[in-house]
Amino acid sequence: MSTYHQRQIESHQRDEIVRVCRLLYEHGWVPATDGNVSTRLGPDRILVTPSGLSKGFVTSEDLVVVDLAGQPQPSPLYGANRHRPTSELPLHLEAYRRRPDVNAVVHAHPPYSIALSIAGFPIARCLLPEVIVNLGVIPITEYAMPGSPEGPGVMGHLIEHHDALVLQRHGSVTVGRDLMDAYLKTEKVEHAAEVTFLVTRLGGGSALPPREAQKLIAARRLRGQMSPAEEAELCAACGLCDAAPSSAADDALVAEVTRRVLASLG
């Protein structure tokens, strides 16, 4: 790849990280200097937010280039890095190491998600159709001190099978094919957490009927987004294993709807 092409890619990715940081800040999900965002620049280079700067005011020049071992690397645009990378860099590197398909990681501190992790409530497990289809299960990890070596450990085995999770008492981690994809998953996690919170305030609610949940799981499976481990988790959470199997007509309907949706999305 030519230096000119590298510069173009890096310039675009820097602008995208700043854009995502502004969105997180405007939602109130990265108070003070909390949160961090990263993206792949290539097979062995990562662009990540710096340590100690508010995401609402970070600039493209502030961002840091590192390799997959976390070592600072010079930028063809700005030369040496101006800042240290975020202290949560090991979280990002662990996600990239375990998920070669992932090109972006967003770590935020959305309040409803954190509150539910402290209270011990699962987030929207079989409550919202959109969550089942787009995210599946949103697991909550065991507690690990932020910025500690234990952080990647409690996350690692979960991020292999999930695009979104919540670090207990800490915040959300979402991964995606690009920065906007990872950011939008953060939005969906926090929306699901807020709905779950409101349901508990209203006295509780019921999960989707097993037959309806099965249809949604089938749609996710047909899109190629459902791993066997995740499907087993949903089954355990919603009692799908005890439900009657969906009919052939149901399966055909799900397949046709999924085909049309995917065709419309290109």
Stockholm file with secondary structure:
# STOCKHOLM 1.0

chainA/1-266         MSTYHQRQIESHQRDEIVRVCRLLYEHGWVPATDGNVSTRLGPDRILVTPSGLSKGFVTSEDLVVVDLAGQPQPSPLYGANRHRPTSELPLHLEAYRRRPDVNAVVHAHPPYSIALSIAGFPIARCLLPEVIVNLGVIPITEYAMPGSPEGPGVMGHLIEHHDALVLQRHGSVTVGRDLMDAYLKTEKVEHAAEVTFLVTRLGGGSALPPREAQKLIAARRLRGQMSPAEEAELCAACGLCDAAPSSAADDALVAEVTRRVLASLG
#=GR chainA/1-266 SS CCHHHHHHHHHHHHHHHHHHHHHHHHHTCSCTTCCEEEEEEETTEEEECBTTCCTTTCCGGGCEEEETTSCBCCBTTTBSCSSCBCTTHHHHHHHHHHCTTCCEEEEECCHHHHHHHHHTCCSSTTTCHHHHHHTCCCCBCCCCCTTSTHHHHHHHHHHTTCSEEEETTTEEEEEESSHHHHHHHHHHHHHHHHHHHHHHHTTCCCCCCHHHHHHHHHHHHHTTCCCHHHHHHHHHHHTGGGSCCCCHHHHHHHHHHHHHHHHHHC
#=GC SS_cons         CCHHHHHHHHHHHHHHHHHHHHHHHHHTCSCTTCCEEEEEEETTEEEECBTTCCTTTCCGGGCEEEETTSCBCCBTTTBSCSSCBCTTHHHHHHHHHHCTTCCEEEEECCHHHHHHHHHTCCSSTTTCHHHHHHTCCCCBCCCCCTTSTHHHHHHHHHHTTCSEEEETTTEEEEEESSHHHHHHHHHHHHHHHHHHHHHHHTTCCCCCCHHHHHHHHHHHHHTTCCCHHHHHHHHHHHTGGGSCCCCHHHHHHHHHHHHHHHHHHC
//
